[in-house]
Amino acid sequence: MPASAARTLRATATLRPVANDSLEIRSEPAKGRGVFARLAIAAGAVIEAAPVIIVPAPQCSVLDKTILHDYYFHWDGDPDGNGRGAVALGLVSLCNHSRRPNARARRNLTQETLDLTALTAIAVGDEITIDYNCALWFDDRS
């Protein structure tokens, strides 16, 4: 077997989807889709480490003209948002905004993940929210 075929076989044998039985997506009348706790989550717990696709800075202006504008994150660069973006491949992209969030999304530059961490204890059935830390384009009712 050629070396490249062996590497592919090893990679596919070890890659498995990560189950997350502690979260679910539900529709909330005032906000639309959101992420909710199916199990209690302790303060400080990493809820999800979502892998990201890094978007080069010049391509972010293209994303801004699509529906993905509402779902991608600022990755690096200056505080005004100039720099690379990141599309998170996890549920963190569906977390709604709150001025009193119960979770925080943090960039993990080394692992290239967006880590969703509980700021407070989150009870079963609670919506998991984050502070978007940007000018909002919608009426914030939370």
SERO-4910 file (N, C-alpha, C, O; in steps of 0.05 Angstrom, whole numbers):
BEGIN
 pado doro    nc1    nc2    nc3   cac1   cac2   cac3    cc1    cc2    cc3    oc1    oc2    oc3
  Met    A     17    -24      0      0      0      0     18     25      0     36     27     16
  Pro    A     13     44    -18     29     68    -19     26     84      7      5     82     21
  Ala    A     46    100     14     47    115     39     23    134     41     11    137     62
  Ser    A     16    147     18     -7    166     19    -33    152     25    -50    163     39
  Ala    A    -37    128     14    -61    113     19    -62    104     49    -83    104     61
  Ala    A    -39     97     60    -38     88     88    -45    112    106    -59    108    126
  Arg    A    -34    136    100    -41    160    116    -71    166    115    -83    172    135
  Thr    A    -83    164     91   -111    169     88   -127    149    104   -147    156    117
  Leu    A   -120    123    103   -133    102    118   -132    107    148   -152    105    162
  Arg    A   -108    115    158   -105    121    186   -122    145    194   -134    145    215
  Ala    A   -122    166    178   -137    190    184   -167    184    185   -180    193    204
  Thr    A   -177    170    166   -206    164    166   -213    145    189   -236    146    198
  Ala    A   -195    128    197   -200    110    219   -201    124    246   -215    115    264
  Thr    A   -187    146    248   -186    160    274   -205    184    276   -210    193    298
  Leu    A   -214    194    254   -232    217    254   -261    208    260   -272    191    245
  Arg    A   -272    219    281   -300    212    288   -314    238    295   -302    256    307
  Pro    A   -339    240    289   -354    264    298   -355    264    328   -357    244    341
  Val    A   -354    288    339   -355    292    368   -384    296    376   -397    315    367
  Ala    A   -395    278    391   -423    280    401   -424    301    422   -406    303    439
  Asn    A   -445    317    422   -449    337    443   -477    334    453   -496    347    444
  Asp    A   -481    315    472   -507    309    483   -516    331    503   -539    330    512
  Ser    A   -499    350    509   -506    370    529   -520    394    517   -529    411    532
  Leu    A   -521    396    491   -533    419    477   -554    411    457   -554    389    446
  Glu    A   -572    430    452   -591    426    430   -598    453    418   -595    474    430
  Ile    A   -607    452    393   -616    476    379   -646    477    381   -660    457    374
  Arg    A   -657    500    390   -686    503    391   -692    531    380   -675    548    377
  Ser    A   -717    534    373   -727    560    363   -739    575    387   -756    564    401
  Glu    A   -730    599    390   -740    617    411   -756    639    398   -745    652    381
  Pro    A   -781    643    405   -798    662    390   -786    690    385   -789    700    363
  Ala    A   -773    701    405   -763    729    402   -737    730    387   -731    751    375
  Lys    A   -721    709    387   -694    710    376   -689    691    353   -669    693    339
  Gly    A   -707    672    348   -702    652    327   -686    628    339   -689    622    363
  Arg    A   -670    616    323   -655    592    332   -635    601    354   -624    623    353
  Gly    A   -631    582    372   -611    587    393   -601    560    404   -611    539    397
  Val    A   -581    562    421   -569    538    433   -578    536    462   -577    556    477
  Phe    A   -587    513    470   -598    508    497   -585    485    510   -576    466    497
  Ala    A   -583    486    536   -570    465    552   -589    441    555   -612    445    564
  Arg    A   -580    417    549   -595    393    554   -587    381    581   -602    365    593
  Leu    A   -563    388    590   -553    379    616   -543    404    631   -537    424    618
  Ala    A   -541    402    657   -529    424    673   -500    428    665   -486    408    661
  Ile    A   -491    453    664   -464    459    656   -452    476    678   -464    497    686
  Ala    A   -429    468    689   -416    483    711   -403    508    701   -393    509    678
  Ala    A   -402    528    718   -387    553    711   -358    545    706   -346    529    721
  Gly    A   -347    556    685   -319    551    678   -315    527    659   -293    524    648
  Ala    A   -336    512    654   -334    488    637   -332    497    608   -345    516    599
  Val    A   -315    483    593   -314    487    564   -338    473    552   -340    448    553
  Ile    A   -356    488    541   -381    477    529   -375    464    502   -386    443    495
  Glu    A   -358    478    487   -352    469    460   -326    481    451   -320    504    458
  Ala    A   -309    466    437   -285    476    424   -290    473    394   -284    451    383
  Ala    A   -301    493    381   -309    491    353   -286    497    335   -274    518    337
  Pro    A   -279    478    317   -258    485    297   -267    508    280   -291    512    276
  Val    A   -248    523    269   -255    546    253   -241    544    226   -220    532    223
  Ile    A   -253    557    206   -240    562    180   -232    591    181   -249    609    183
  Ile    A   -206    596    178   -196    623    179   -201    636    152   -194    624    131
  Val    A   -212    659    152   -219    674    127   -199    697    125   -197    714    142
  Pro    A   -183    697    103   -164    719     99   -178    746     99   -201    749     90
  Ala    A   -165    767    110   -177    793    113   -190    804     88   -212    814     89
  Pro    A   -177    802     64   -190    812     40   -216    798     33   -233    810     20
  Gln    A   -220    774     42   -244    759     36   -267    765     55   -290    758     50
  Cys    A   -261    777     78   -282    784     97   -303    803     86   -327    801     92
  Ser    A   -294    821     69   -313    840     56   -332    825     38   -355    835     34
  Val    A   -324    803     27   -342    787     11   -363    773     29   -387    773     23
  Leu    A   -353    762     52   -372    750     71   -392    770     81   -415    763     87
  Asp    A   -384    795     84   -402    815     94   -426    820     76   -446    832     85
  Lys    A   -424    811     52   -446    814     33   -464    789     31   -482    788     14
  Thr    A   -459    770     49   -475    745     49   -488    741     76   -484    756     95
  Ile    A   -504    720     78   -517    713    103   -496    706    125   -502    708    148
  Leu    A   -472    697    116   -451    690    135   -441    714    151   -428    711    172
  His    A   -448    738    142   -440    762    157   -450    760    186   -436    769    204
  Asp    A   -473    749    191   -485    747    217   -473    724    234   -480    722    258
  Tyr    A   -456    708    222   -447    684    236   -417    681    239   -408    663    253
  Tyr    A   -401    697    226   -373    693    228   -361    712    249   -374    732    256
  Phe    A   -338    705    260   -325    719    282   -300    733    273   -286    725    254
  His    A   -293    755    286   -268    769    282   -246    751    294   -249    742    317
  Trp    A   -225    746    280   -204    727    289   -180    741    300   -171    736    322
  Asp    A   -169    760    284   -145    774    294   -144    801    279   -161    807    263
  Gly    A   -124    817    285   -121    843    274   -127    864    295   -122    860    319
  Asp    A   -138    887    286   -142    909    305   -170    907    318   -187    892    309
  Pro    A   -174    922    340   -199    920    355   -224    929    339   -246    923    346
  Asp    A   -219    944    317   -242    954    301   -253    933    282   -272    938    267
  Gly    A   -241    909    283   -251    888    266   -236    884    240   -242    866    225
  Asn    A   -215    900    235   -199    896    212   -180    873    217   -166    873    237
  Gly    A   -179    854    200   -163    830    203   -177    806    192   -197    808    178
  Arg    A   -167    783    199   -179    758    190   -205    751    205   -209    760    227
  Gly    A   -222    736    192   -246    727    204   -244    697    209   -225    684    201
  Ala    A   -264    686    222   -265    657    227   -294    647    225   -312    659    238
  Val    A   -298    627    210   -324    614    209   -322    589    227   -307    571    222
  Ala    A   -338    590    249   -337    568    268   -354    545    258   -377    548    249
  Leu    A   -343    521    260   -358    497    251   -369    482    275   -363    459    281
  Gly    A   -386    497    290   -398    486    314   -423    501    321   -431    519    306
  Leu    A   -434    495    344   -458    508    353   -454    536    363   -473    552    364
  Val    A   -429    544    369   -424    571    379   -434    592    359   -441    614    367
  Ser    A   -434    586    334   -444    605    313   -474    610    316   -484    630    306
  Leu    A   -488    593    330   -517    597    334   -524    609    361   -548    611    367
  Cys    A   -504    615    377   -510    627    403   -520    656    399   -509    671    384
  Asn    A   -542    662    413   -553    689    411   -539    708    430   -525    699    449
  His    A   -543    733    425   -531    755    441   -546    760    467   -571    758    467
  Ser    A   -532    768    487   -544    778    512   -525    798    524   -500    795    523
  Arg    A   -536    820    535   -519    838    550   -511    826    577   -493    836    590
  Arg    A   -524    804    585   -518    790    609   -513    760    602   -529    743    609
  Pro    A   -492    755    587   -488    728    576   -481    708    598   -471    715    620
  Asn    A   -486    682    593   -478    661    611   -454    645    600   -445    626    613
  Ala    A   -444    654    577   -421    640    565   -404    661    550   -413    683    545
  Arg    A   -380    652    543   -361    670    528   -348    653    506   -341    630    510
  Ala    A   -345    666    483   -331    653    461   -303    665    460   -299    690    458
  Arg    A   -282    648    462   -255    658    462   -239    644    440   -242    620    434
  Arg    A   -223    660    426   -206    650    405   -183    633    417   -170    642    435
  Asn    A   -180    609    407   -157    593    414   -139    592    389   -143    575    372
  Leu    A   -121    611    388   -104    614    364    -87    590    359    -82    583    336
  Thr    A    -78    577    380    -60    553    377    -75    530    364    -65    517    346
  Gln    A    -99    524    375   -114    502    365   -132    508    342   -144    490    329
  Glu    A   -134    534    335   -153    544    314   -181    534    320   -195    522    304
  Thr    A   -190    540    345   -217    534    354   -229    559    366   -214    577    375
  Leu    A   -255    560    367   -269    581    382   -281    566    406   -299    550    403
  Asp    A   -270    572    430   -278    557    454   -301    572    468   -298    595    476
  Leu    A   -323    558    471   -346    568    485   -345    558    514   -345    534    519
  Thr    A   -343    577    532   -339    571    561   -361    583    577   -369    606    572
  Ala    A   -371    568    597   -392    578    614   -381    599    634   -362    594    648
  Leu    A   -394    622    635   -387    643    654   -400    638    681   -390    645    702
  Thr    A   -424    626    680   -439    620    704   -449    591    701   -447    579    680
  Ala    A   -460    581    723   -474    555    721   -498    558    702   -513    577    704
  Ile    A   -501    538    685   -524    539    665   -541    515    671   -532    492    671
  Ala    A   -567    521    676   -586    500    683   -597    486    658   -596    497    636
  Val    A   -607    462    662   -621    448    640   -643    466    629   -659    477    644
  Gly    A   -644    469    603   -665    485    590   -657    514    585   -671    527    570
  Asp    A   -636    523    598   -628    551    595   -615    555    567   -602    538    557
  Glu    A   -620    579    555   -607    586    530   -579    594    536   -573    608    556
  Ile    A   -560    585    519   -532    593    522   -528    618    505   -532    617    481
  Thr    A   -520    640    518   -517    666    504   -489    676    508   -475    670    527
  Ile    A   -481    693    489   -455    707    490   -459    736    484   -480    744    473
  Asp    A   -440    752    491   -440    781    485   -425    784    459   -402    776    457
  Tyr    A   -438    794    438   -425    796    412   -402    816    411   -386    816    393
  Asn    A   -401    834    431   -379    854    433   -375    870    407   -353    875    398
  Cys    A   -398    878    396   -396    895    372   -422    911    370   -441    907    385
  Ala    A   -422    930    352   -446    945    347   -468    926    336   -463    912    317
  Leu    A   -491    926    349   -512    907    341   -529    918    318   -533    942    316
  Trp    A   -538    901    301   -553    908    278   -583    901    282   -599    902    263
  Phe    A   -590    894    307   -618    886    313   -625    898    340   -608    909    354
  Asp    A   -650    897    346   -660    908    371   -654    888    393   -664    865    394
  Asp    A   -637    895    412   -628    878    433   -648    879    456   -650    899    470
  Arg    A   -663    857    461   -683    856    482   -674    841    506   -689    837    525
  Ser    A   -649    832    506   -640    816    529   -626    832    550   -618    821    571
***
